[in-house]
Amino acid sequence: MIRITHQREKCIGCNYCVELAFERWRISKKDGKVTLIDGINKKGFYTTLTGDDEYEANLNAAKVCPVKIIRVEKVK
């Protein structure tokens, strides 16, 4: 299982994460920022738990994020 954390307020809407992990990310039509699908907001940080099958795509999304606001980590 993996945990994905996203600090949405700092998002610049570059769309890299959507391109690399489209099953987990969407661009909001309201403000142009990326939304973490199934993310739960806690003090400005959106977090979700998902299966290991999404690890590689989301890790790549975190690596290419120009503002470094995505964190992907394996959890037990």
C-alpha positions as CSV (number, residue, x, y, z in Angstrom):
1,M,0.0,0.0,0.0
2,I,1.2,3.5,-0.7
3,R,0.3,7.0,0.7
4,I,0.1,10.0,-1.6
5,T,0.2,13.5,-0.1
6,H,-0.4,16.6,-2.1
7,Q,-0.3,20.3,-1.0
8,R,-2.9,21.6,-3.4
9,E,-2.6,25.3,-2.6
10,K,0.9,25.5,-4.0
11,C,-0.1,23.7,-7.2
12,I,0.7,25.7,-10.4
13,G,-1.4,23.4,-12.7
14,C,1.4,22.2,-14.9
15,N,-0.5,18.9,-15.6
16,Y,2.6,16.6,-15.4
17,C,1.1,14.4,-12.7
18,V,-2.1,14.0,-14.7
19,E,-0.1,12.9,-17.7
20,L,1.9,10.4,-15.7
21,A,-0.7,9.0,-13.3
22,F,-4.1,9.9,-14.9
23,E,-5.9,7.4,-12.7
24,R,-5.1,9.4,-9.6
25,W,-5.0,13.1,-10.7
26,R,-7.4,15.5,-12.4
27,I,-7.2,19.2,-13.4
28,S,-10.0,21.3,-11.7
29,K,-12.0,23.3,-14.2
30,K,-12.7,25.8,-11.4
31,D,-9.2,27.0,-10.6
32,G,-6.8,25.1,-12.9
33,K,-5.1,23.3,-10.1
34,V,-4.7,19.5,-9.9
35,T,-6.9,17.5,-7.6
36,L,-5.8,14.2,-6.0
37,I,-8.6,11.8,-6.6
38,D,-10.0,10.4,-3.3
39,G,-7.7,12.8,-1.4
40,I,-8.9,13.8,2.1
41,N,-8.0,17.4,3.1
42,K,-6.3,17.9,6.4
43,K,-4.9,21.4,7.0
44,G,-4.2,22.0,3.3
45,F,-2.6,18.6,2.7
46,Y,-4.7,16.1,0.6
47,T,-3.9,12.4,1.4
48,T,-5.0,9.1,0.0
49,L,-4.0,5.5,0.4
50,T,-3.9,3.3,-2.7
51,G,-2.5,0.0,-3.9
52,D,1.1,-0.7,-4.8
53,D,0.2,-0.9,-8.5
54,E,0.0,2.9,-8.6
55,Y,3.4,3.4,-6.9
56,E,5.6,3.8,-10.0
57,A,3.4,6.2,-11.9
58,N,2.8,8.4,-8.8
59,L,6.5,8.3,-7.9
60,N,7.3,9.6,-11.4
61,A,4.7,12.3,-11.0
62,A,6.3,13.4,-7.7
63,K,9.7,13.5,-9.3
64,V,8.7,15.8,-12.2
65,C,6.5,18.1,-10.1
66,P,8.2,21.5,-10.6
67,V,7.1,22.8,-7.2
68,K,7.7,19.5,-5.3
69,I,4.3,19.3,-3.6
70,I,3.7,15.6,-4.1
71,R,5.0,12.9,-1.7
72,V,4.7,9.2,-2.3
73,E,5.6,6.7,0.3
74,K,5.1,3.0,0.9
75,V,3.2,2.1,4.1
76,K,2.4,-1.2,5.7
